[in-house]
Amino acid sequence: MGFAGAMVVAMAVDALLGWPSWLFARIGHPVTWLGRLIAAIDTAWNRVSDPSALRRGAGIAGALLVIALSVAVGWVIQSLLWSGWTQIVLVGVLAWPLVALRSLHDHVAAVANPLQAGDITAARDAVSRIVGRDPAALDEPGIARAAIESLAENASDGIVAPVFWGALFGLPGILGYKAINTLDSMIGHRSERHEAFGWAAARIDDVANFIPARLTGFLFVLLAPRRSEALSCISRDARRHRSPNAGWPEAAMAGALGVRLSGPRIYHGSITNEPWLNEGARDPLAADINHGLAVYRRSMLLLAGVLAILAFA
């Protein structure tokens, strides 16, 4: 249970400090380090001239290599630390950059503030930093919907999942998870270049997020202002999402706020028809982003509290 305590330390430090811009300017961030390794493997091993089966095999090998290296680095560092309270604190501090608690909150709040002030241009610019859809096509409900969906999905991917695996295995767990998640974000999409090479990255990410996504959804349900509606929405709509995992936190948040999420959206000039979550509810507005942030804050506090009880009670 010591690793659960270390994750409480990581969450607390990140909530207080985030990842300071001056530190990022000097040393970057562990995810950017992983990104450079993945990009190098993608360039060297993902050859367009190779047949699809060979590219898929290379992608499997590349994903396993990145994950194994990350786990090994975490294990070596952790094995060198003192035991007891010192290890809990040091593991927590070392895990701090891998928990995006404050960053997610600040990025979503940066969308809510100009949107509430009526500055659509600034809100579109802010939301373009956290979603991939075309911001120029978004009106107020579209901007609010994108921000709330990003908040819900990234609460799972950026906080609950790394904390879950860190609480189980310490630094090897949280570093291994961040490697999996970064692989998926960089090569795990269905583009012409990555459909074969990124196949393993996407499948491994689905497995790694299976429990955390559902845990995030039920945290939202527990802290929802509309608890019964959130529970009803998650049971009815979570499996309708294109992702096997993202639908759980997004459906829970849609029900919690009494708004509809997902639905058709535009990527690179093309309309992607996605099913609605909580269809029949109203469209979200700027104020709903702040209501979603309140649910997020309470849920993360509950998660930290449960981890603290497991570690220290």
Backbone torsions as a table, in degrees:
resi	resn	phi	psi	omega
1	MET	NA	-6.9	178.8
2	GLY	-61.1	-33.7	179.8
3	PHE	-67.8	-31.1	174.6
4	ALA	-61.9	-41.7	176.1
5	GLY	-62.8	-38.5	178.6
6	ALA	-63.5	-35.5	178.5
7	MET	-70.2	-31.4	173.3
8	VAL	-63.4	-42.7	176.9
9	VAL	-60.6	-45.5	-179.5
10	ALA	-61.1	-43.8	179.9
11	MET	-65.0	-40.6	-178.7
12	ALA	-66.1	-44.7	-179.7
13	VAL	-64.3	-42.5	-179.0
14	ASP	-67.5	-38.5	178.0
15	ALA	-61.4	-35.3	-178.9
16	LEU	-79.7	-40.5	-169.6
17	LEU	-112.5	-26.6	-168.2
18	GLY	62.4	-152.0	172.9
19	TRP	-117.6	99.1	-170.5
20	PRO	-56.2	142.9	-178.4
21	SER	-62.4	-34.7	179.8
22	TRP	-66.8	-33.3	178.5
23	LEU	-72.9	-39.6	176.8
24	PHE	-61.9	-40.6	-179.7
25	ALA	-63.9	-30.8	-177.6
26	ARG	-84.4	-44.9	-172.4
27	ILE	-125.0	-1.8	-176.2
28	GLY	77.3	-141.1	-177.0
29	HIS	-152.5	148.5	179.2
30	PRO	-53.1	-34.5	178.9
31	VAL	-68.1	-35.4	176.8
32	THR	-69.4	-31.7	176.2
33	TRP	-66.0	-45.8	176.2
34	LEU	-60.4	-40.3	-179.0
35	GLY	-60.4	-39.5	178.7
36	ARG	-65.2	-39.7	178.2
37	LEU	-64.8	-45.3	-179.5
38	ILE	-64.1	-42.0	179.2
39	ALA	-62.4	-38.7	179.1
40	ALA	-65.6	-41.9	178.5
41	ILE	-66.3	-40.7	179.0
42	ASP	-61.0	-42.7	-179.7
43	THR	-66.7	-41.2	-174.2
44	ALA	-81.3	-34.9	-170.7
45	TRP	-105.5	-20.6	-176.5
46	ASN	-96.2	79.0	-176.7
47	ARG	-91.9	125.5	-176.3
48	VAL	-65.2	-20.6	-179.8
49	SER	-78.0	-14.7	-178.2
50	ASP	-80.1	151.0	175.6
51	PRO	-66.5	159.6	-174.2
52	SER	-58.5	-41.4	-178.1
53	ALA	-63.2	-39.5	178.9
54	LEU	-68.2	-39.6	178.5
55	ARG	-65.8	-37.3	176.7
56	ARG	-64.6	-42.9	177.7
57	GLY	-62.2	-40.5	177.9
58	ALA	-65.1	-37.0	178.3
59	GLY	-66.4	-38.6	176.5
60	ILE	-62.5	-46.8	-179.7
61	ALA	-63.6	-42.2	180.0
62	GLY	-64.1	-43.2	179.6
63	ALA	-63.5	-45.8	-179.7
64	LEU	-63.7	-36.3	179.1
65	LEU	-64.4	-47.3	-178.9
66	VAL	-63.3	-43.0	-179.4
67	ILE	-66.3	-44.6	-178.7
68	ALA	-63.2	-42.0	178.3
69	LEU	-62.8	-41.6	-179.7
70	SER	-64.5	-45.9	178.1
71	VAL	-62.6	-41.3	-179.3
72	ALA	-64.3	-42.3	177.4
73	VAL	-60.9	-45.1	178.6
74	GLY	-61.6	-41.9	-178.9
75	TRP	-65.9	-43.6	-179.6
76	VAL	-62.6	-47.4	-179.5
77	ILE	-61.9	-46.2	-177.7
78	GLN	-63.6	-36.2	-178.9
79	SER	-69.0	-20.0	-179.1
80	LEU	-88.5	-8.7	-176.6
81	LEU	-84.5	153.8	174.7
82	TRP	-66.5	160.4	179.9
83	SER	-89.7	176.1	176.1
84	GLY	77.4	-149.1	-176.3
85	TRP	-61.7	-33.8	179.6
86	THR	-62.4	-43.0	179.3
87	GLN	-64.7	-40.9	179.3
88	ILE	-58.0	-47.6	-177.8
89	VAL	-67.2	-45.3	-176.8
90	LEU	-67.6	-41.3	176.5
91	VAL	-61.9	-40.9	178.3
92	GLY	-62.4	-44.0	179.7
93	VAL	-65.9	-41.2	178.9
94	LEU	-68.5	-28.9	178.6
95	ALA	-81.6	-16.1	-175.4
96	TRP	-49.8	-46.6	-177.7
97	PRO	-64.7	-15.3	-174.3
98	LEU	-95.5	5.1	178.3
99	VAL	-116.9	109.8	-171.7
100	ALA	-92.6	44.0	-174.6
101	LEU	-61.3	-55.6	-176.1
102	ARG	-75.9	-38.2	-178.6
103	SER	-58.5	-45.7	179.7
104	LEU	-61.9	-46.8	179.9
105	HIS	-58.7	-46.0	-176.0
106	ASP	-67.5	-38.5	-179.9
107	HIS	-67.1	-38.1	179.6
108	VAL	-74.6	-40.0	176.4
109	ALA	-61.5	-31.9	178.9
110	ALA	-67.0	-19.5	173.3
111	VAL	-84.0	-42.2	-175.9
112	ALA	-64.3	-41.0	-172.6
113	ASN	-63.0	-53.6	178.1
114	PRO	-68.6	-30.8	-179.9
115	LEU	-65.3	-41.4	177.1
116	GLN	-66.7	-29.4	178.6
117	ALA	-81.9	-2.9	179.1
118	GLY	85.8	9.8	-179.1
119	ASP	-92.9	84.4	-176.6
120	ILE	-63.1	-38.1	-178.2
121	THR	-61.6	-47.0	178.9
122	ALA	-66.6	-36.8	178.7
123	ALA	-65.8	-40.3	177.3
124	ARG	-63.4	-41.5	178.5
125	ASP	-62.0	-42.3	-179.2
126	ALA	-67.5	-41.0	-177.2
127	VAL	-71.9	-26.8	178.3
128	SER	-65.4	-16.9	179.6
129	ARG	-80.8	-13.4	-175.8
130	ILE	-123.8	-8.3	177.3
131	VAL	-134.0	162.5	-177.4
132	GLY	-98.6	-6.2	-177.8
133	ARG	-73.6	161.4	-176.3
134	ASP	-70.4	114.6	-176.1
135	PRO	-70.5	-27.2	-176.7
136	ALA	-64.0	-23.1	-178.2
137	ALA	-90.5	1.2	-173.4
138	LEU	-95.8	129.2	169.6
139	ASP	-92.8	-171.0	-177.2
140	GLU	-57.7	-49.7	177.6
141	PRO	-60.4	-37.0	179.7
142	GLY	-66.7	-39.7	177.5
143	ILE	-66.0	-46.0	179.9
144	ALA	-62.3	-41.1	-179.9
145	ARG	-62.8	-45.1	-179.8
146	ALA	-61.9	-42.7	-178.8
147	ALA	-66.2	-42.0	-178.7
148	ILE	-68.6	-40.0	177.6
149	GLU	-63.5	-42.4	178.7
150	SER	-63.5	-41.5	177.6
151	LEU	-59.1	-47.7	-176.6
152	ALA	-66.2	-48.8	-176.8
153	GLU	-67.2	-42.6	-177.0
154	ASN	-76.9	-19.3	170.7
155	ALA	-61.0	-36.4	176.8
156	SER	-74.8	-54.1	-175.3
157	ASP	-70.3	-35.3	-171.4
158	GLY	-94.7	-20.3	-177.8
159	ILE	-127.4	-60.3	-171.8
160	VAL	-64.0	-45.5	-177.9
161	ALA	-64.5	-50.7	178.2
162	PRO	-62.3	-37.8	177.8
163	VAL	-66.0	-39.0	178.3
164	PHE	-59.3	-51.8	-177.9
165	TRP	-72.3	-30.2	174.9
166	GLY	-68.6	-37.6	178.3
167	ALA	-66.7	-30.6	178.7
168	LEU	-78.4	-42.5	-168.7
169	PHE	-129.1	2.6	179.5
170	GLY	74.0	-146.3	-176.9
171	LEU	-59.8	-40.3	176.5
172	PRO	-60.1	-36.9	-179.8
173	GLY	-68.2	-47.3	-176.0
174	ILE	-73.7	-36.7	176.5
175	LEU	-68.6	-40.1	177.0
176	GLY	-61.6	-42.3	179.3
177	TYR	-64.6	-44.1	-179.0
178	LYS	-63.8	-32.9	174.5
179	ALA	-63.5	-44.7	179.3
180	ILE	-61.5	-47.0	-176.9
181	ASN	-67.0	-37.6	178.9
182	THR	-70.6	-38.7	174.0
183	LEU	-56.9	-46.8	-178.4
184	ASP	-63.3	-42.6	-177.1
185	SER	-69.0	-26.5	-176.9
186	MET	-94.2	-39.3	-174.3
187	ILE	-129.4	1.0	-173.7
188	GLY	-91.1	27.0	-178.8
189	HIS	-113.7	162.9	-172.1
190	ARG	-90.3	61.8	172.3
191	SER	-96.3	168.0	-179.9
192	GLU	-59.8	-37.2	-178.0
193	ARG	-74.1	-33.9	-168.0
194	HIS	-113.7	0.5	-177.8
195	GLU	-59.9	-40.3	177.9
196	ALA	-86.2	-49.6	-174.9
197	PHE	-66.1	-33.8	-178.1
198	GLY	-93.4	6.2	-177.4
199	TRP	-57.4	-48.8	-177.2
200	ALA	-66.1	-40.2	180.0
201	ALA	-58.7	-43.5	-179.2
202	ALA	-67.7	-41.6	-177.8
203	ARG	-68.5	-41.0	179.3
204	ILE	-64.6	-39.6	178.4
205	ASP	-63.3	-39.3	177.1
206	ASP	-58.4	-43.3	-179.2
207	VAL	-68.2	-44.4	-176.8
208	ALA	-65.0	-27.6	-177.3
209	ASN	-97.9	0.3	-174.5
210	PHE	-57.9	-54.4	-179.4
211	ILE	-73.4	-47.5	-179.0
212	PRO	-58.1	-37.9	-179.7
213	ALA	-63.5	-41.9	179.6
214	ARG	-71.4	-35.9	175.9
215	LEU	-63.3	-42.8	178.4
216	THR	-61.5	-44.4	179.3
217	GLY	-58.0	-43.8	-177.8
218	PHE	-76.0	-26.1	169.8
219	LEU	-62.1	-43.7	177.7
220	PHE	-62.6	-40.5	179.1
221	VAL	-60.6	-46.7	-177.5
222	LEU	-61.4	-34.5	-176.0
223	LEU	-103.4	12.5	-175.9
224	ALA	-77.2	142.9	171.9
225	PRO	-67.9	-23.5	175.9
226	ARG	-120.3	75.2	-170.6
227	ARG	-62.7	-45.7	-177.5
228	SER	-66.7	-37.1	178.4
229	GLU	-68.4	-37.6	177.9
230	ALA	-65.1	-42.4	179.3
231	LEU	-65.7	-41.6	178.6
232	SER	-63.1	-41.8	-178.4
233	CYS	-67.7	-40.3	-178.4
234	ILE	-67.8	-36.8	-179.6
235	SER	-74.2	-29.3	-177.2
236	ARG	-88.1	-40.4	-166.4
237	ASP	-113.6	-13.0	-173.5
238	ALA	-57.4	-37.3	-176.3
239	ARG	-82.2	-4.6	179.0
240	ARG	-81.5	-16.6	-178.0
241	HIS	-68.4	149.7	-179.9
242	ARG	-62.6	-27.3	178.8
243	SER	-92.5	140.6	177.6
244	PRO	-70.2	-11.0	-176.5
245	ASN	-120.9	-41.5	-172.7
246	ALA	-62.4	-26.5	-179.6
247	GLY	-62.2	-26.0	-177.1
248	TRP	-69.5	-55.4	177.0
249	PRO	-68.1	-34.4	-178.7
250	GLU	-68.8	-43.1	178.4
251	ALA	-64.9	-40.2	178.4
252	ALA	-62.2	-41.9	179.6
253	MET	-68.4	-38.5	177.8
254	ALA	-59.4	-47.1	178.8
255	GLY	-67.7	-37.3	-179.2
256	ALA	-61.8	-36.8	-177.1
257	LEU	-95.5	-10.5	-177.8
258	GLY	70.3	35.5	-179.5
259	VAL	-128.8	166.1	175.0
260	ARG	-99.8	140.3	179.9
261	LEU	-125.6	175.8	-177.3
262	SER	64.5	-134.7	-177.1
263	GLY	80.9	-177.6	-177.8
264	PRO	-62.0	143.2	175.9
265	ARG	-150.0	165.6	-175.8
266	ILE	-110.0	124.3	173.1
267	TYR	-120.9	121.5	175.7
268	HIS	53.0	40.2	175.5
269	GLY	84.8	-3.0	-179.5
270	SER	-113.2	139.4	179.3
271	ILE	-82.2	129.3	174.7
272	THR	-108.7	117.2	-178.6
273	ASN	-87.8	107.5	177.1
274	GLU	-110.6	148.2	178.0
275	PRO	-68.3	149.8	177.1
276	TRP	-74.2	145.9	168.0
277	LEU	-104.1	125.8	-174.8
278	ASN	65.5	43.1	179.4
279	GLU	-57.2	140.1	-177.4
280	GLY	99.8	-19.4	175.1
281	ALA	-78.2	169.3	-179.9
282	ARG	-74.4	165.0	174.1
283	ASP	-75.5	146.4	178.0
284	PRO	-74.3	154.2	175.4
285	LEU	-124.9	-178.0	-174.8
286	ALA	-57.2	-42.5	-177.9
287	ALA	-61.3	-28.7	-179.2
288	ASP	-68.9	-26.4	175.8
289	ILE	-62.6	-44.5	178.6
290	ASN	-66.1	-35.8	175.5
291	HIS	-64.5	-39.2	176.7
292	GLY	-65.0	-39.3	176.8
293	LEU	-63.0	-35.2	177.7
294	ALA	-65.3	-42.5	176.0
295	VAL	-61.9	-42.8	179.0
296	TYR	-59.9	-47.8	-178.9
297	ARG	-61.6	-45.2	179.8
298	ARG	-64.2	-38.9	-179.6
299	SER	-65.8	-41.2	179.5
300	MET	-69.7	-34.0	174.1
301	LEU	-64.4	-41.9	177.6
302	LEU	-63.1	-43.5	178.3
303	LEU	-58.9	-46.9	179.0
304	ALA	-62.6	-38.6	179.7
305	GLY	-64.9	-42.7	178.4
306	VAL	-64.2	-42.3	178.2
307	LEU	-63.1	-40.1	178.9
308	ALA	-64.0	-40.5	177.8
309	ILE	-63.7	-44.3	179.2
310	LEU	-61.9	-36.2	-174.7
311	ALA	-82.9	-38.2	-165.9
312	PHE	-118.1	-12.2	-176.9
313	ALA	-73.7	NA	NA
